[in-house]
């Protein structure tokens, strides 16, 4: 069984943020169960055809990944591109708390953002954030942590991250009052952001604002654990 990651800073979370984080956890477990079935199918097929079939040779569903922005005021939507057509038409204008499980499952793995306004209504699905300039925040962080830190470390990330995560962090710095949640496709880490800071994270090396770093956790690959369980 996969070791559950520790969300450091969870005690700070409440309301919609906490509900969203919990729902993401449920979706991750469901996806892990699906992957288990795929690997076992590959193992069974290997026995039937008499040769090894690696799980990677069977097309598996993409891992879920999200960027979710909460409490997003209407006046900032001019800095958002897209997210109003296609899948978005099914969900925009509806209360996020009521449709959250269905929406997150439906979106699955999407580069665009789910945006919820300050009334709790979904206003964009699959949107792109524009006009996000990291220079101001980078300058502030260099004064705070020193000029030798790499960009990811300056922002508090314990490893190199993609635009999904930097966009979420910078957006919470640029637009007062909003909060953001991301789920990483690569590492399965959940992060919560506020005021340009990581305020909760499952990554063992992230700098969670106002808290000590997370103790390092021992991990093994999913396929290694599953192979051991079926031998």
Buried (B, 14 or more C-beta within 10 A) or exposed (E): EBEEBEBBBBEBBEEBBBBBBBBBBEBBEEBBEEBBEBBBBBBEBBEEEEEEBEBEEEEBEEBBBBBBBBBBEEEBBEBBBBBBEEBBEBBBEBEBBEBBEEBBBEBBEBEBBBBBBBEBBBBBBBBBBEEBEBEEBBEEBBEEBEEEBEBBBBBBBBBEBEEBBBBBBBBBBBBEEBBBBBBBBEBBBBBBBBEBBBBBBBBBEBBBBEBEBBEEEEBEEBBEBBEEEEE
